[in-house]
Amino acid sequence: MAQIKNRWTDKVICEGEQPIKELAGKNRADLSGANLSGADLSGANLSGADLSWADLSGANLYRANLSGADLSGANLEFYQFPSIRLISSINLGSLSDGLTLELMRRDAYAHPKPEKFDEWANGGDCPYQNEERCWFFQEKRNLWKRGKPTMKDSDLIFAICKEKGWGIKGYLEIEKTSK
């Protein structure tokens, strides 16, 4: 029987006959504080899951669906984000002004009608009515300034991981080998 336990109390959060990735992948699962260290979550549907303060160190998140997942305070490492697509699907919540503007510009750059962002900043409707958003975070109308995104994808992932308190050890190792 597979079990997912709380990382601090060892209390069982959920259990079942299916593999951990299926157990964790229950629609919008509450896995806050879960010990998922080293778990194989590859391909798991964690869409909308509450993974706040979960220990995901060493967890395999390859092709996991983390869209809308709450990872605030989670124990993660940079290397667990193999692509910008994975980190862009996570609910990042509130970010610093610099990262917020960068992500708003990325959303506008990918939008079919980027001028809608100017209208939105002046009190108009959200530019994303029928289109799929690229990033999930708390926008700030007062920060909006038209412009192109300025950060490379790897630098953006690093900055988000650093700001969220997710480990950056993997990033530093990549930097050493690329020089």
N, C-alpha and C positions, 0 to 999 in steps of 0.2 A: 504494500500500500504506500503510495507516494504521499508525502506530507510537506506542507510549507509552514514553517514556524516563524514566529516573531524573533528578530535578531537579538533582542535584549532579554526577553522573558522566556524564550523557548516554548511559549504557548503555541499550540497548533492553530494556524489561521484557517487552513483548509486542507482537506485530504480526499483522496479518491484512488480508484484503480488505474486511471489514465496516467500517462507520463506527466512530469512536472510542467512541460510547456503547454500541455492542454489544460491542466489544472489551473495554471497561472493565467491562461488565456480566456477564462470565462469572461463574457461580455461585461466590461466596466468593473472588473474585479477590484475589491479593496485589499490591496497588498501593502498598505502603508506599514513600514517597519519590518517587512518580510526579509528573511535570510534567503537570498537567491544566489549567494556566492557560488560561482562555478557552475551554475545551472545551465543546461542546454535549452535556451529559449529561442533557438534558431527557427525562424518561420512562425513563431507564436503570434497570435492575434492579441496584442495588449492594448488595443485601441481603447482609449478612455480610461485605462486602468489607473488607480491611485497607487503609485509606486514611491510616494514620498517617503523619504528616510529609509528606503529599502537598501539592503546590501546587495549590489549587483556586481561586486568586484569579481572579475574573471568570468562573468556570465557571457554566454555566446548569444549576441543580439543580432547576428547576421540574418538579414531578411525578416526581422521581427517587425510587426506593425505596431509602432508606438504613437500613431496619430492621436493627438489629444491626451496622451498620457501625462500624468503629473509626476515629474521626477525631482521635485524640489527636495533638496537635502539628501538625495540618494547618493550612495557610495558607488561611483563610476570612475572609469579611466578613459582618457582621450582615445585610446586605441579601439575602444568599443564602438566608436562611431565611424564605420568604414566609408561612409559617404555623407555628403551634404544633404542628400535626400532623407536619410534617417533622422538627422538632428533637426531638419526643418519640419518634420511631422510632429515633433514633441511640443506639448504645451509649455512654453518657456516662461509664461507669466510676465512679471515685471522685470525689466532690464534697465541698465544705465541709459542715460540719454543718448550717448554715442552709438551703442548697439541698437537701441530702438530706432533711431534715424536710419541706420544702415539697413535694418530689416524692412522698414517702411519703404525705403528706396528700392530694395530688391523686389518687394511686392509690386510696387508701381512699375518697375522695369519689365516685369513679367505679365503685367495686366494689358488686355487688348486696348484699353482706353486710359492711359496714365493720367490724362487731364482730370479724370474723376477724383484723383487724390487732392488736387487743388480745391475742387468744389467741396470735398469732404472736410478739408482743413478749415474751410470758412463756414462750417455748420451744416453742410449738405449730408446726404445719405452715404452710408458706407459704400466704397467702390466695389465691394464684393457682395453683390446681391445674388447673382447666378453663376459666377465664376468660382473656381476652386482657388483658395488661398495657398500661397507658397509657404508662408511662415505662420506660426501660432504663438502670439505674444500679446502683451498689453500695449496697444498703440497709444500715442500721445499726440493729439491734433496740434497742440501748440509747438511741437518740435518740427512739424513738416516743413521741409525746404526741398524744392525740386532739385534733382541731381542724380547722377549715376552712382551705383554702388561703388565703394572704393576699396573694399577688402578682398583679398584672395580667399577662396573657400577654406583653405587650411587655417589661415589666420583667424577667420571668423569662428570656425569650430573651436579653435584654441581659446579665443576670447570668451566665448560663451561658457566653455567648460571651466575656465578660470573664474569667471564671475559667479557661476553657479556652485563653485566649490567642488566640482568634479575633478578627479585627479588628472594631472597633466604629465605624469611620469612618461607615458607612452609618447607624447609629443616631443618631449626633450630627447628621448632616445632616437626618434626619427630625425630630429634636427642634427644630432651628432653624426649619424650615418650619412646624411646628405651633404655634409661639408667636406 
